[in-house]
């Protein structure tokens, strides 16, 4: 069995800060985006920029807008990292240290590095797959299929931790079991187990039942 973790909302409760950063960035461009938070959740930056600023933009312009927003996010988050670590994740990672683990995220590579290095959690993960290493972002299963492949474990023998509907869809389409993390939602449709965070006592018992006999 292997464990694969989304990043934003699973390792770091970063969505409120991402929302603030997008709002500030859009405001700086004179653009008002209705329902910004729900429209950006779980999406990759190229999808978000095209949605917010228009699909007429060149690939280079889309990349630059996304990179500028992420620089703003990292500046805002840098001094507040520890308070945003999802509850119990440090203790849980230590408890399952011998189990193969990966990060599978739509996030920018620089943000994956920022979070794993800033929290000191990188040593727990054998593999990291970001949204730029696959052609299709979540809700397609590509990120999770690539992570499982690099771990050397069949997708059906993986447990994925997700906090967004698109991520849950990606995990299920990959053929894995999915644990929903309720960082921002009380329920996620289609998950095999729904928990508030990694302090939930049901998680260890449920995982034990998933191990191959």
C-alpha positions in Angstrom: 0.0 0.0 0.0 1.1 3.6 -0.7 -0.3 7.0 0.4 -0.6 9.9 -1.9 -1.3 13.4 -0.7 -2.7 16.5 -2.3 -0.9 19.6 -1.1 -3.2 22.6 -0.7 -5.9 21.9 1.9 -4.3 18.5 2.8 -0.8 19.3 4.0 -1.2 23.0 4.3 -4.5 24.9 4.8 -3.5 27.4 2.2 -6.7 28.0 0.3 -7.7 31.1 2.3 -4.3 32.6 1.5 -4.5 31.6 -2.1 -7.9 33.3 -2.3 -6.5 36.5 -0.7 -3.6 36.4 -3.1 -5.8 36.0 -6.2 -8.1 38.7 -5.0 -5.2 41.1 -4.4 -3.6 40.2 -7.8 -6.9 40.6 -9.7 -7.6 43.9 -7.9 -4.2 45.1 -9.0 -5.2 44.4 -12.6 -8.6 46.1 -12.1 -10.5 42.9 -12.5 -13.4 41.8 -10.2 -14.0 38.0 -10.2 -17.4 36.8 -8.9 -17.3 33.7 -6.7 -13.5 33.6 -7.0 -12.9 31.1 -4.2 -15.2 28.4 -5.5 -14.0 28.8 -9.1 -10.3 28.4 -8.2 -10.5 25.5 -5.8 -8.5 22.5 -7.0 -7.7 24.0 -10.4 -4.2 24.5 -11.9 -3.0 28.1 -12.5 -3.2 28.0 -16.3 -6.9 27.0 -15.9 -7.5 29.7 -13.3 -5.8 32.5 -15.3 -7.6 31.6 -18.5 -10.9 31.5 -16.6 -10.3 34.8 -14.8 -8.5 36.8 -17.5 -9.6 35.2 -20.8 -8.6 32.4 -23.0 -7.3 34.8 -25.7 -4.0 35.2 -23.7 -0.9 33.6 -25.0 0.6 30.6 -23.1 3.5 32.9 -22.0 1.1 35.6 -20.6 -0.8 32.9 -18.8 2.3 31.5 -17.2 3.6 35.0 -16.2 0.3 35.9 -14.5 0.3 32.6 -12.6 3.9 33.0 -11.5 3.3 36.6 -10.3 0.3 35.5 -8.2 2.3 32.7 -6.7 5.2 35.1 -5.8 2.6 37.2 -4.0 1.1 34.1 -2.2 4.6 32.9 -1.0 5.3 36.4 0.3 2.0 36.4 2.2 2.4 32.9 3.6 6.1 32.8 4.4 5.8 34.0 8.0 2.6 32.2 8.8 3.4 28.7 7.5 3.3 26.8 10.7 -0.2 28.0 11.8 -1.6 26.8 8.5 -0.3 23.2 8.7 -3.3 20.8 8.6 -4.1 19.4 12.1 -2.3 16.2 12.9 -0.5 15.8 9.6 3.0 15.9 11.2 2.1 13.2 13.7 0.4 11.1 11.1 3.3 11.2 8.6 5.7 10.2 11.4 3.4 7.3 12.4 3.4 5.9 8.8 7.0 6.7 8.1 7.7 3.2 6.6 4.8 3.4 4.1 5.7 4.7 0.6 4.3 8.3 0.2 4.0 10.9 -2.5 2.7 14.3 -3.2 0.3 14.6 -6.1 -0.8 18.2 -6.7 -2.0 20.6 -9.3 0.2 23.2 -7.6 3.1 25.1 -9.2 6.5 23.3 -8.7 7.8 26.4 -6.8 4.9 26.1 -4.4 5.4 22.4 -3.8 9.0 23.2 -2.9 8.0 26.2 -0.8 5.5 24.1 1.3 7.6 21.0 1.7 10.8 22.9 2.6 9.0 25.5 4.7 7.2 22.9 6.8 10.2 20.5 6.9 8.0 17.7 5.7 9.9 16.9 2.5 11.8 13.9 4.0 8.6 12.0 4.4 7.8 11.9 0.6 9.7 9.6 -1.8 8.0 11.2 -4.8 6.5 14.6 -5.7 4.3 15.1 -8.8 3.1 18.6 -9.6 0.7 19.9 -12.2 3.4 20.7 -14.7 4.6 17.1 -14.9 1.4 15.9 -16.6 -0.5 17.1 -19.6 -3.9 17.0 -17.9 -4.6 18.5 -14.5 -7.1 17.2 -12.0 -10.0 16.2 -12.3 -8.1 14.0 -14.8 -6.3 11.2 -13.0 -2.9 11.8 -14.6 -1.2 13.3 -11.5 -2.1 10.3 -9.3 -1.4 7.7 -12.0 2.1 9.2 -12.4 2.7 9.3 -8.6 1.7 5.7 -8.3 3.9 4.7 -11.2 6.9 6.5 -9.7 6.2 4.8 -6.3 6.1 1.4 -8.0 2.6 0.7 -6.6 -0.5 -0.1 -8.6 -3.1 2.7 -8.3 -5.7 0.3 -6.8 -3.2 -0.2 -3.9 -3.0 3.5 -3.2 -4.9 5.7 -0.7 -5.2 9.3 -1.8 -5.9 12.2 0.6 -8.0 15.0 -1.0 -10.0 18.1 0.0 -11.7 19.1 -3.3 -14.3 17.5 -5.5 -12.0 17.7 -8.5 -9.3 15.9 -6.6 -11.6 13.2 -5.4 -12.8 12.7 -9.0 -9.1 12.4 -10.1 -8.4 9.8 -7.4 -11.4 7.7 -8.1 -10.7 7.8 -11.8 -7.2 6.6 -11.1 -8.7 3.5 -9.4 -7.5 4.4 -5.9 -9.3 4.7 -2.6 -9.8 8.3 -1.5 -9.9 9.8 2.0 -11.6 13.2 2.1 -10.0 15.9 4.4 -12.6 18.3 5.6 -10.4 21.4 5.7 -13.1 23.5 4.0 -16.0 21.0 3.4 -17.8 18.8 5.8 -18.5 16.3 3.1 -17.0 15.2 -0.2 -19.1 13.0 -2.5 -17.6 9.7 -3.4 -14.9 9.3 -0.8 -14.2 6.1 1.0 -13.7 7.8 4.3 -14.4 11.4 5.3 -12.4 12.9 8.2 -12.0 16.5 9.6 -8.2 16.2 9.7 -5.5 13.8 10.5 -6.3 13.8 14.2 -9.4 11.7 13.6 -9.0 8.4 15.4 -11.0 6.5 12.7 -8.2 7.0 10.2 -5.6 4.6 11.6 -8.3 1.8 12.0 -9.6 2.3 8.5 -6.1 2.3 7.0 -5.3 -1.0 8.8 -8.2 -2.6 7.0 -6.9 -1.4 3.6 -3.6 -3.3 3.9 -3.3 -6.3 1.5 -3.8 -9.6 3.3 
